[in-house]
C-alpha cells in the first residue's frame, strides 16, 4: 500500500495535481499527445504512484517529469481521495 501520510495507509495507484497561481486565476494544464483517444485534450499533471512513495512525493515527481516544475511536498494539498 502507498502511504497517504505518516501513520495512515490508503491504496493509491495514480495521482493528479493542479498547479495554480496564488489567486487561482490560471492553472498549468498539459495538452495530451497520447494515448490516441486523449490527443488534443487538456489534463492536469499526474501519473502512477511508485512503490513506497506517498501521494505528495508522487505528484511532485510527476510535475517535475512532465513540465519541469520543481514543487516540493509542502506546497501540495490533498483535495480528495
Residue pairs with C-beta under 8 A, 6 or more apart in sequence:
1 9
1 10
1 11
2 9
2 10
2 11
2 12
2 13
2 49
2 51
2 52
2 53
2 54
2 55
2 58
3 9
3 10
3 52
3 53
3 54
3 55
4 10
4 12
4 54
4 55
4 78
4 81
5 54
10 81
12 49
12 55
12 58
12 81
13 48
13 49
14 46
14 47
14 48
14 49
15 46
15 47
15 49
15 55
15 58
15 59
15 62
16 43
16 44
16 45
16 46
16 59
17 44
17 45
17 46
17 59
17 62
17 63
17 76
18 27
18 28
18 44
18 45
19 27
19 28
19 45
19 63
19 67
19 69
19 71
20 26
20 27
20 28
21 27
28 45
28 67
28 69
29 42
29 43
29 44
30 42
30 43
30 44
30 45
30 66
30 67
31 40
31 41
31 42
31 43
32 38
32 39
32 40
32 41
32 42
32 43
33 39
45 59
45 62
45 63
45 66
45 67
46 59
46 62
47 58
47 62
47 65
47 66
48 58
49 55
49 58
50 58
50 61
53 61
54 73
55 76
55 78
56 73
56 76
56 78
57 73
59 76
60 70
60 71
60 72
60 73
60 76
63 69
63 70
63 71
64 70
64 71
